[in-house]
């Protein structure tokens, strides 16, 4: 166990040193980044002078301005040249640092690969040891599983035997119960059949008795209905006769009133005759005589109708 711990410590220390080196390289690369150069703000553009203006300036003696502009441009040119040299130098420094960083990275990668190989070998050894241990564990597990399976088979066989015995006993009980239920059902069915026969016989006897009484009731009802119809017919005939007699009575009253009027007229005519007024006496007398004769005929007709109605009613009764 001691050599393994030493190997672990070595790999861990090598990994830590490689990590620290990578971190230092990154920090150096950050520190040696290119500083951005500000553009020259002192450079002045060359003024564009048209030919006509230039000739006029030459003529006027403006050569001094042109010289001043040239001097400014020469200063800007020198400044740009110095800046270009500085940028070139910075680029060379940066390329050297990049080369150094690449070399350091290659060293770190080689150390890392060595550490990984050592770690892989260690893992392989551990895996071999673990495989032997796993084989032993698997063997023990299989033995345990076999013993467990044997115990389960034994318990299952005992359970199946008990279950089969219980099922056979249950089946015998069920068959006995079914036979008992069948016997009870047959007895119940026989009793129901007997009750049904008795009910049918009672129903037939009741039907016969009902038919006998119904026939008597129907006959009595028919006799009653016949009598009732006869009485209704008699009542209808009497009602008709009463209406006819009421009509005759009304007509006779009208004629009686008319006769009374005629009587008054004849009496007044007699009085007039007694007084000596003979104009129209004959015609009035004839009218009164005719009205009396009509009243006599009406009375005769009413007597004949009443006698006929009385005879018809006697026949009905």
Phi, psi and omega in degrees: 000332182293314178298324180296320179295319179296318178298319179297318180295320180296314180296320180295318181293321179294320178296320180294316180296319177298319179296318180295321179296317179298319179296320179294323179295319179297319180294320178296320179297323177293318182291326182267027177288153184290128175278129181288135181266136179283144179292151181285119180267354184271353181286126180255136179290153179285125181289134179279118182245120178295160184298322180294318179293322180297316179297323179291322180292323177296321180293325182275352178086040179267029179293334180297320179296320180295320179295318178298318179297319180296317180299317179297318181293323177295319176299316179297321180297317179296318180297318178295321179297317179296320180293322178296318178298317180297318178296321178297316178297319178298321179295319179295318177299317181294322178295320177298316179296323178296320179296318178297318179296319179298317180296316178298321178295321178296318177299314180298320180295321178296316178298319180295320178295318177300315179297319179295321178296315177299317180294323179295317178298319179297319179295321179297317177299317179296322179294321177297315178298317180295325180294319177296319178295320179295322177298317178298316179296320179296320178298314179297321180295319179296318178298317179295321179295321178296315179296321178295320179295320178298315179298319179296320178297319179296311179296324179294320179296318178297317180296319179295320178298313179296321181294317179296320178296318179296320181294318179297317178297319179296321179295319178297318178296319180295319178297317177298319179294321179295318177298319178297316180296321177297317178298316179297321180295320178296317179297316180297320180294320178298316179297319179296321178296318178297315178300321180294319177298316180297319179296320179296318178297316178297321180295319179296317180296319178296322180295318178297314179298318179296321178297319180298310181291325179295322178295319177296315180297320180296319179296315179296322178295321179296316178298317179297318180295322177297314178298318180297320178296319179298313180298321178296319178297318180298315180298321179295320178295318179297320179297320178297315180298320180296317179298318179297316181296322177297320178297316179297322180296317180296320180294319179295323177298317177300315181294324178296317176300317179298320180294320178298320177298317178298320180297318178298319181295316180296321178295321178293325178294320178297320178298319179295323178295317179298331179275349176106007180266110186249008184281123176075016182286323183295314182297319180293322179295318179296320179295320179293322179294319179297319180294324178294319180297322178294320178297323179294319179295321179296318179298319178299317181295320180294322178295319180294320180294319180293323179294321179294319179295320178296320178294321179295319179294322178297321178296321181297313179292000000 
